[in-house]
Amino acid sequence: MDDSHRTARTRAAPYLAVALALVGALLAPPVPAAAGALPGGPATEAGWTWPLEPQPAVAHPFDPPARPWLSGHRGVDLAGAPGAAVRAPQAGTVSFSGWVVDRPVVTIDHGDGLRSSFEPVQATVPVGSAVAQGEEFGVVSAPGTAHCADGACLHWGVRRGEDYVDPLAFLGDRRPSVLLPWDGAP
């Protein structure tokens, strides 16, 4: 074989590789979006409710670490007074109730790999109890066992498998309102 044919094949090789990669990409199944990637959270999980009533202020937002082993804020802190009723944001089963380090924690398993944890919360139902969305399962614990420095908050964390995700993404459509110009007509 002469060198001109070998050179033509050498020049065509990168184009062939790109063409094969494109065909492979087109034939590959779609990859699901990450949880909370869209504003308002995943459509199938929208409709969770706030664990405190009335809707609390967010004292500290979700701030995930850059790497799993680094520090970060793996949940949200909601303004809440000691003794306030804590309600299930979505139906599930109480899977844990007990002390973790120096504060009481309650975890609800919502199924499909989703778990909510709340602290500091004293459970009012036993482990294994099924709770409906909006049903009280505990109360914010007294000062001295608080997550927040001033003792007036509820920490709410949500895990999908072992990954922490923003709890606020599950509260339905939270996109900002858009005000349109008004021309004065009714």
C-alpha positions in Angstrom: 0.0 0.0 0.0 1.4 3.4 -0.9 1.8 6.3 1.6 -1.1 8.3 0.0 -3.7 5.8 1.1 -2.2 5.5 4.6 -2.3 9.3 4.9 -5.9 9.4 3.8 -6.9 6.8 6.4 -4.9 8.6 9.1 -6.7 11.9 8.3 -10.2 10.2 8.3 -9.7 8.4 11.7 -10.6 11.5 13.8 -13.7 12.1 11.7 -14.8 8.5 12.1 -14.3 8.7 15.9 -16.5 11.8 16.1 -19.2 10.2 14.0 -19.2 7.0 16.1 -19.4 9.1 19.3 -22.4 11.1 18.0 -24.2 7.9 17.0 -23.5 6.4 20.4 -24.9 9.6 22.1 -28.0 9.5 20.0 -28.7 5.8 20.8 -28.0 6.1 24.6 -31.0 6.3 27.0 -31.7 9.7 28.5 -30.2 10.4 31.9 -32.6 11.7 34.6 -32.0 15.2 35.9 -30.5 15.7 39.4 -32.9 16.2 42.3 -33.7 19.9 42.8 -31.9 20.9 39.6 -35.0 22.8 38.4 -36.6 25.7 40.2 -39.5 24.3 42.3 -38.0 20.8 42.5 -38.9 17.7 40.7 -42.5 17.7 39.5 -43.2 14.3 40.9 -42.2 15.4 44.4 -43.7 18.8 44.4 -46.4 19.4 46.9 -44.6 18.8 50.2 -45.7 21.1 53.0 -43.8 23.1 55.5 -43.0 21.2 58.7 -44.0 24.2 60.9 -47.2 26.3 60.8 -47.6 29.1 59.9 -44.9 29.1 57.1 -41.7 29.9 58.9 -38.9 32.2 57.9 -35.8 30.5 56.6 -33.1 31.4 59.2 -30.3 29.6 57.3 -30.5 28.2 53.8 -29.2 24.9 52.4 -25.4 25.2 51.6 -24.0 21.9 50.4 -20.3 21.3 50.7 -18.1 21.1 47.6 -17.1 17.5 48.6 -19.0 15.1 50.8 -16.4 15.2 53.6 -16.2 19.0 53.8 -18.2 21.2 56.1 -21.4 22.7 54.8 -25.1 23.2 55.9 -26.9 20.0 54.8 -30.4 21.3 55.4 -32.3 24.4 56.2 -32.9 26.1 59.5 -36.5 27.3 60.0 -37.5 29.9 62.7 -39.5 28.0 65.3 -40.1 28.3 69.0 -39.6 25.5 71.5 -42.8 23.5 71.9 -44.0 24.2 68.3 -45.7 21.2 66.6 -43.5 19.6 63.9 -45.6 18.1 61.0 -44.6 15.6 58.3 -43.9 17.5 55.1 -44.9 14.3 53.2 -46.4 11.0 54.2 -43.9 8.4 55.5 -42.8 6.2 58.4 -40.9 7.4 61.5 -37.7 5.4 61.0 -35.6 6.9 63.8 -36.1 8.8 67.0 -33.3 9.4 69.5 -30.3 11.4 70.5 -27.5 12.2 68.1 -24.6 13.8 69.8 -26.3 16.3 72.1 -29.8 16.8 70.5 -33.0 14.8 69.8 -33.5 13.9 66.2 -36.5 12.4 64.3 -36.2 10.8 60.8 -39.1 10.1 58.5 -38.7 7.6 55.6 -40.8 8.9 52.7 -40.0 5.9 50.4 -38.2 6.0 47.0 -34.9 6.7 48.9 -36.1 10.0 50.4 -35.7 10.7 54.2 -36.3 13.8 56.2 -34.5 14.5 59.5 -35.5 17.1 62.0 -33.6 18.5 65.0 -34.0 19.3 67.8 -37.3 17.4 67.9 -38.9 15.4 70.7 -41.0 12.7 69.0 -44.7 12.4 70.0 -45.1 9.1 68.1 -43.1 5.9 68.3 -40.6 4.6 65.7 -42.5 2.6 63.1 -45.5 4.9 63.1 -47.0 5.9 59.7 -47.5 9.6 59.5 -49.7 11.4 57.0 -48.7 14.6 55.3 -49.3 17.4 57.8 -49.6 15.1 60.8 -47.8 16.1 63.9 -45.0 13.7 64.9 -43.0 15.8 67.4 -42.3 19.2 69.0 -39.4 21.5 68.7 -37.2 20.7 71.8 -36.4 23.1 74.6 -33.4 25.5 74.6 -30.1 23.8 75.4 -30.7 21.1 72.8 -31.0 23.5 69.8 -29.2 23.4 66.5 -29.2 27.2 66.2 -27.1 29.4 68.4 -30.1 31.3 69.7 -32.1 28.1 70.3 -35.0 29.2 68.2 -35.0 27.0 65.1 -35.8 23.7 63.5 -33.2 22.1 61.3 -34.7 20.1 58.4 -32.5 17.9 56.2 -33.5 15.7 53.3 -31.5 12.9 51.9 -32.0 11.1 48.6 -30.1 7.8 49.2 -26.9 9.1 50.9 -26.9 12.5 49.2 -28.3 15.6 51.0 -30.6 17.7 48.8 -32.3 21.1 49.4 -35.6 20.5 51.4 -37.1 23.7 49.9 -36.9 22.2 46.4 -39.7 19.8 47.5 -42.2 22.5 48.5 -43.8 22.9 45.0 -43.5 25.8 42.6 -41.2 28.4 44.4 -40.2 30.3 41.3 -40.3 34.1 41.8 -43.5 35.9 40.9 -43.3 38.0 37.8 -45.2 41.3 37.9 -46.5 42.5 34.5 -47.2 46.1 33.5 -50.8 47.2 34.2 -52.5 49.5 31.8 -55.3 50.4 34.2 -57.9 48.2 32.4 -59.8 45.8 34.6 
